[in-house]
Amino acid sequence: MSLFLLFKETSYNQYGVLAKAINANAPTPSFDQTISEIELFEKDYDLICVIASAITELSNMLPEILEILKPDSQIKESSELIQDFLLDKMTPLLDILKSKRMIDYSLGRNVLTFGHKGGNKIEFKILGTDEYYQIAPKIISLLQPVYLKSK
């Protein structure tokens, strides 16, 4: 007998014992529905945690990214030149967000700059998606410490 069936049978029997003790009818619990609801919650929670983690790491590298990802942001798209080594660190995180359809990003021209902050810079364009902005308040609530620092 599986653990689920044992749980289901034991729980139902407990309802039956209690109902008999108070001279009532035992409810018929819908364990399948409860399990479906739990699985949906876990999937939603997992998605939000993955996204929040990626955004936290990205905002530590490029704090300006939070301006686009705020739930109430009027700026949904941005383009700027960033150092190539920074982009290398950001790409795996950006790919996670892109695969979840939270953002879209693209790379443009390379620019070689000289001087104190010189080096190879790459044009980086990012766009928040409608899917992201639907769940952005949940995500930002998990980012409060980082979010507050960037204001």
C-alpha positions, 0 to 999 in steps of 0.5 A: 500500500502506498504512503498516500493511500495509507494516509488517505485511509487513515485520515478518512478513518479518523474522520469516521471515528470522530463523526461516530463519537459525536453522532454525525456523518463523516465528511468525504475529503477530496484528497486528490483535489488537495494534492493538486492544489498543493502541487500547483502552489509548489510549482508557483512558489518554485517559479517565484523563488527562482526568479527572485533569486536570479533578480537578486543576483542580477541587481547585485551586479547591475543595480539599475536593472531593478528600475525596469523590474519594479512592478510599478515601473514606467520604464519597461525597456532599457539599453546601455553599454556594460562591460563584457566581463559583467555580461559574462557573469549575468548571462546565465541569470538572464537566460533563466529569466528569459526561459521563464518568459520574464524578460527578453534581452538582446546584445548589440554592438561592441564598443572599445573604450579607453581611459580609467573605465575603459575596456570592451563594452557591449550594448545590452537591451532588456525588456520586461514581459507582461508575464513578469509584471503580472507576478512582479509584486510577489517577486519584489516582496521577496527582494525588499532588502535589495529593492530598498537599497536601490531606491 
